[in-house]
Amino acid sequence: MKVKEILETSLVLLGKHELLETSVFDENIVEELTEAQEKEIGFLVRCFNLIYKEVSADYLPLMYDEQIEFTQDKFELSNLTQSILDVFKLYDDNENNIAYKLFPSYIKANVEKANITYSFIPEDLSLEDEVMLFGGKILPQVLSYGIAREYCLITGDHKEADIWEKRYKDGIFAEMRKKSQIKIKSRRWC
């Protein structure tokens, strides 16, 4: 799913149907966007990125694995492929855990190379970028609620923001709950 597809739902929630009738969301329209429309769509993309990063940082971390090499028992975290949030595991090729010390800018371990699993903050996405939906754990609708909340908060509509906040949080927590069947013992009604 693309960012613009999630934004389409957000625009409906916010009642901004005039933006849906632009060339960004409807390929049949050929006229150029006005400066105000471009600014509004850019603002909504920033709201999307804020929510996307919030979900990955606070609720459902995005994980990344890579192999790293230490120099004098030290590895600079800035050399990782992604923007690191937290280290979950440092291990060797045989999946054995390796003891390490984590510092603000580097990790220290008594090895030459290791594998690291860490959570990361995703890069900013643009309208045409594909969205990782956290392994299917988050519905696009939930992200749309968050975007609507963020938009309303920034524009000063706090009453409307509270409505979207509740729907957004309810959606997040519903997805985070363990889903299992509830079994009730059969009973005799004699």
CORFEN-V71410 format. One line per field, one symbol per residue. ss: DSSP state (H for helix, E for strand, C for the rest). phi: phi as a letter, one per 20 degrees, with the letter a starting at -180 (. if undefined). burial: I if it has 24 or more other ideal C-beta (glycine too) atoms within 12 Angstrom, else O. A space follows every 10 residues. Layout:
ss->???
phi->???
burial->???
//
This chain:
ss->CEHHHHHHHH HHHHCCHHHH CCCCCCCCCC CCCCHHHHHH HHHHHHHHHH HHHHHHHHHC CEEEEEEEEC ECCEEEHHHC CCEEEEEEEE ECCCCCECCC EECCCEEECC CCEEEEEEEE ECCCCCCCCE CCCHHHCCCH HHHHHHHHHH HHHHHCCHHH HHHHHHHHHH HHHHHHCCCC CCCCCCCCCC
phi->.egffffgff ffgemdffff edffdcffed ffffffffff fffffffgff fgffffedcc fedbdbecde dlmccfffef fdffdbedac befemefdfb cddgdbcdbe bebbdcdbeb efffddgeff dfelmmedfg gfffffffff gfffenefff ffffgffffg fffffeffeb feddffcede
burial->IOIIIIIIII IOIIOIOOII OIOIIOOOOO OOOOOOIOOI IOIIIIIIII IIIIIIOOII IIOIOIOIOO OOOOIOIOOI OIOIIIIOII IOOOOOOIOI OOOOOOIIIO IOOIIIIIII IIOOIOIOOO IIIIOOIIII IIIIIIIIII IIOOOOOOOO IOOIIOIIIO IIOOIOOOOO OOOOOOOOOO
//
